[in-house]
Amino acid sequence: MDGIHDLGGRQGFGRVRYTCNAPAFHADWEVRANSLYAFAVRLGVFNMDEYRHAIERMEPRHYLTASYYERSLTGLATLYVEKGIVSREELERRADGLFPLAAPSAPGRTNVPTRGRFKFGDRVRVRLDYVPGHVRMPGYIRGKTGVVVSESPAYPFPDAHAHGVEAQDEPTYDVRFRSDELWANSADAALIHVGVFQSYLERFGGQS
């Protein structure tokens, strides 16, 4: 889905701010939220793609103003309500007020039937797919061309895995893009590597 969460490669946000040796947690509730999400995945309550998609579905203003662990807690609570483990009324009673949840999910999709296998040196293009459900194709590479560098082991196809849709596991390819292909006249010369699922790629031209 095209959402506010897909900020990779976007311009106009200034330099990335960071703190050296920053602590992982700043409050006890963050530790509990992180532990609850990890425990739920381990128990099979939901999978990582469902979890990611629940966070993607947050209302944009909430997403942008929420901390990392608030997003995690929102995704966790949303999935628990959707799976009938807890009700929204119970959450709001415990919170003593409104408890914002993510928006309803859209349908997922199975593997692209025309996907192909690629090898080192193949030129590929990222498909111009617009998916209403979960997708792990960064927006800034959509429609762009690059070169396959390597192949990683097969993994559940996220567009299906986040929605309970039957699909085959598929490999990801390490695709090398040129910065001037991604951001024409707006970036220093560089090579950018992105792991791209098989269904997101199509062959383009010959080897390079």
Long-range contacts (C-beta under 8 A, 24 or more apart in sequence): 1-53, 1-56, 1-57, 1-106, 1-131, 1-132, 1-133, 1-134, 1-135, 2-130, 2-139, 3-56, 3-57, 3-60, 3-63, 4-60, 4-63, 4-64, 5-55, 5-56, 5-58, 5-63, 6-138, 6-139, 8-138, 8-139, 8-140, 9-138, 9-139, 9-140, 9-141, 9-182, 9-183, 10-140, 11-183, 11-186, 25-69, 29-69, 30-69, 33-69, 33-72, 33-73, 33-76, 34-69, 34-72, 36-76, 37-72, 37-75, 37-76, 40-76, 40-79, 40-80, 45-79, 45-80, 45-83, 45-85, 46-79, 46-83, 47-156, 47-161, 47-162, 49-134, 49-136, 49-156, 49-158, 49-161, 49-162, 50-79, 50-161, 50-162, 50-163, 51-75, 51-76, 51-79, 52-134, 52-136, 52-158, 52-162, 53-105, 53-133, 53-134, 53-162, 53-163, 54-78, 54-79, 54-102, 54-105, 55-102, 56-102, 56-134, 57-102, 57-103, 57-104, 57-105, 58-100, 58-102, 58-103, 59-100, 59-102, 59-103, 62-100, 74-100, 74-101, 74-102, 75-102, 77-101, 78-102, 105-133, 105-162, 105-163, 106-132, 106-133, 107-132, 107-133, 107-163, 107-165, 108-133, 108-134, 108-159, 108-160, 108-162, 108-163, 108-164, 108-165, 109-133, 109-159, 109-160, 109-163, 109-165, 110-157, 110-159, 110-160, 110-165, 110-166, 110-167, 111-157, 111-160, 111-167, 111-168, 111-170, 111-198, 111-199, 112-199, 112-200, 114-202, 115-170, 115-198, 115-199, 115-201, 116-198, 116-201, 116-202, 116-203, 117-198, 118-148, 118-151, 118-173, 118-198, 118-201, 118-203, 119-148, 119-151, 120-148, 120-149, 120-150, 121-147, 121-148, 121-207, 121-208, 122-147, 122-148, 122-203, 122-207, 123-147, 123-148, 123-203, 123-204, 123-205, 123-206, 123-207, 123-208, 124-148, 124-173, 124-175, 124-196, 124-201, 124-202, 124-203, 124-204, 125-201, 125-202, 125-203, 125-204, 126-175, 126-196, 126-200, 126-201, 127-199, 127-200, 127-201, 127-202, 129-200, 131-159, 133-159, 133-162, 133-163, 134-158, 134-159, 134-161, 134-162, 134-163, 135-159, 136-197, 137-196, 137-197, 137-200, 138-194, 140-182, 140-183, 141-175, 141-177, 141-182, 141-194, 141-196, 144-177, 144-181, 144-182, 145-177, 145-181, 145-204, 145-205, 146-175, 146-176, 146-177, 146-178, 146-181, 146-194, 147-175, 147-176, 147-208, 148-173, 148-174, 148-175, 148-176, 149-173, 149-174, 149-175, 149-176, 149-193, 150-174, 152-195, 155-197, 157-197, 157-199, 158-197, 159-199, 170-197, 170-198, 170-199, 171-197, 171-198, 172-196, 172-197, 172-198, 173-198, 173-201, 175-201
